[in-house]
Amino acid sequence: MRIVLFYSGIESFNYFTDQLVKELTYRNHEVFVLDLRNPSAEDPHSYAHFTSFLQEKVDLAICFDGFGLKEELFIELWNAQDTLAINILMDHPLRFHPTMEQHPRRYIQFCCDRNHVDYVRKYFGREVAQVEFMPHAGTVMEREQKVPFSQRKYDILFSGTYYRPKEQLAKINQWFPEGEPMNEFYKVMADYMLEHSELTTEQAALDTIRQLHMQVSDQQRKTIFRCSEPLDWMVRMYQRERVIRVLAEAGFDLWLLGRGWEDHPCAGYGNVHWLNDRIPFAETLSYMAEAKINLNVMPWFKAGTHDRIFNILLQHSLPLTDTSSWIDENYTAGEEIAIYDLKDLERLPQIVQRLLQDERRTEEMIQKGYEKTKRNYTWKNCVDQILQLCK
């Protein structure tokens, strides 16, 4: 097949694109990557070279979060060529209502959480004819040997950004000024989400609607979901803040990799170390490989996956994460992965202490998790699923 993929301004997506390109090229497909940042005509990923590639029909266009499919130019182009458009969502579909409402005629959307699939089918079933669940993927590195467990630089590493939760919540004011009914609605919803960590964002919105005895139309309900994005970010950051605080106050050495950690309440602690502000996605994998334990806080995917878990295991490290129904069904806690409970963070220091002290058991967990992940959750598996749907 002749396939187009895309580079965008999101560096991690470009890394994911490269992984798909490697696998598709290995299978003898003809692949072109268009750089949406509009490089010079001489660049191999330029629009000029793209125009040449279009001289023959494109069978498949694959993108992340709609980049290369949602723009009117591309909708018309893929319709004219009768190209199958594949959109791999890396986040909650509530962020992508416009893309789900306007996209190429032949369109398949992948979601990384089964609740997200249900969301699309329930609220956008007419617009999105086919939506499928596909787990995130990890990268198998070609290192000569893994770093011996006892010689690793970091006991506990967290890779990801941090923003002050209150600043995320305050973004609601851009849409609904203080004092307006919907501003008050989202404040109530925010408190409810912080109290009920087991709920999805959309379920918290529905519960708040009922709690406040609101009468809303179907379209108003969808708008409420769409405008809940700042709360989705708020609760993620709130839980990241809690997890790091608990371990910092317990005295563990923590290593943080990503933007914003200078704003964390424990940033000044002597045992909290900020490694770097922003590095290329591929380099984070090397940091993961140097850690005994890599922390994860799920991005509010209650029935889904996250690439961080897969990448941690594929770097021969142990993910210590809160869970989801998908994780519970596909990994065995205490054998292939380590789990903590957001509702019982008082136990988190004990869990960490045990994992660091019993190195043999921890290494056995890593090996079992590595083997399962390598079999089932790599970019090869993603390409398998995509191509299966193209038959």
C-alpha positions, 0 to 999 in steps of 0.5 A: 500500500501507499501510505502517508503519515505526518510530523507536527509540532508535538515531538512525541507524536513525531517519534511515534510516527517514526516507529510506525514508519519503520514497521510499515517500511519493513513490511514493504509498504511505500510510505511518505511522511509530510511535515505539517510545519511546512519546511523548505521545498528541499526537505524530504518531508515538504509539501513539494515532495508530498505533491509528487507522492500524490501523483499516484493514489494514496491508500491510507493516511495515518495520524495522531490526534487528527493532525493531517486529517481534520483540516479542510484541505486534507478532508477534500484531498482524502475524499478525492483519492478515496483514501482510508483515514486512520486517526489514533487518539492519544487522549480523551475524545472530549478534546476532539469533538470538532474532528469527530464531527468533520473528517474524511468520508472513509474514517476509522478512529482508535481510542486507548481506553474502552470508556473512550470507545463507548463515549464516541459510540454513544455521543458521536455514533452518527458522525464516527461510523467505526471506532476501535480500541487499541492500546498504546504501544512501547518501543523495544530498544536495541541495546546490547545489555540492560543496566544492572539493577543494583547499578542504576542511577535512580531509585525512583523516576517520574517522567512527565509534566506538572502544572499547578492544579488551581491554574488548570481549573482557572482556565474555566474562567476563560469560557465562563466568567466568575459568578456565571452559573456554568462557572459554578457548575464546574467548581462543583464538578471539580470538587466532585472529581477530587473526591471520587478518583474512580470516576471518568471525567464524563461520568463526573459531569453527568453526576454533577448535572443530576446533583444540580437538577439541571435540564440539558439537551443532548447538544448541551451535554456534549458541550459540557463534556467538551468544556470539561478539559481543564478539569481533566487536566486539573485532576491529573495534576492534583494526583501527580502532586499528591503521589510525589508529595507522599514519597518526598515527605517519606524521605525517598530520593525522587528524580523528576523529568519534565516541565513545571516541577519547580512549581511543585510544593516539594520542589525545595526538598533536598531529596527531590531532584529535577533532572531536566526541563524538556528533552526529546521523547526518545531520550526519556527512554534512556532515563527510564532504563537507569531507574529501578522504579518508574512512577506512573499516574494514569491520565484519567484513563479508567479502562485504558492504557498508557505508553509510559507503562509499556515503555518502562517495562521495555526499558527493563524497569518496573512501573509503579502505577495506579490502575485501570480495569484494562490493566487489571485484566491484562497484567497481574499485580505483584507479578508483572507490574506494581500497583498503588491505590490513589485512595490509599496513598498512605501505603505507597511508601511501604510499597516502594520500600519493599520493591527497593529492598527485595531486588530479586523479586522486583527484577522477576516482576520486570522480566515477566512484564517485559516479556508480556509487553514485548509480545503484545504491546509494541508498535508492531502490534499497532501496525498489525491491528491497523492493517487488519482493518484495511483488508 
